[in-house]
C-alpha cells in the first residue's frame, strides 16, 4: 500500500465562514494503481490531490504514506518525500520561462544537491522518455503546449518518483495533444508508476484503471 486516507476532512475558514472542501474521504492506493478523480469544480478533487502530495494538511482524519502516519513527519521529511517519491504535473505546466527544457527538468535535483554531471545525465534520460530530447535547449515560449507538458512530466520523473499526481494535465491542450500526453501516462503506469489524475474529461478518465467520482467533498467509486 502506497497510501491510505481514513475519514479525512478539510475545512477552510473564509471570513469566519467554514467551507467544507472534504467531508470524510476514505481512499486506499496500491503500488501500480492508475486512478482518475472526476467531479465538478468545487467537488474537492484538487484539495484531495494537494493533501495526498503534502501541499496541504487535513483538518481531521488520518493519512498514512507507506505505512507511516503523515502527521508525525516534520517539514524536512515532507520536503524529502515530495522531492524524491512524488512527481507533480499541473495544468499550467509551472515551468520557469527563462530556463530551457533541460534546465527546467533539472530543477528538483538542483534543490536536492545532486552534482551537475549526474543531474544532466538523468535529465537527458527522462527527456528521451517523453520524446523531447531534440528540443532540450528550447525555452517554454519556443515550445508548444504539448511539448511544455512533456517537459513538466520529465521534471516529475527525474527524482525517481513512484507516485505521479496530475491535476488536469490536458486542460490547456487540444484533444489530439491531450491524447498523446495521456499515452505517456499509460506507458509510465505500464512501467510500474502509480498515477492519480484529476480531470473533468471522460476521455482522460478512460485511461485509468479505476475511476472515482467526487461530489460535495465526498468520494464514490
Secondary structure, DSSP 8 states (H G I E B T S, - for coil): --EEEEEEEEEEEETTEEEEEEEEEEEEE-TT-EEEEE--TTSSHHHHHHHHTTSS--SEEEEEETTEEGGG--HHHHHHHHHHTEEEEETT----TTSBHHHHHHHHHHHTT--HHHHHHHHHHHHHHTT-GGGTT-BGGGS-HHHHHHHHHHHHHTT--SEEEEESTTTTS-HHHHHHHHHHHHHHHHTT-EEEEEES-HHHHTTSSEEEEEETTEEE-
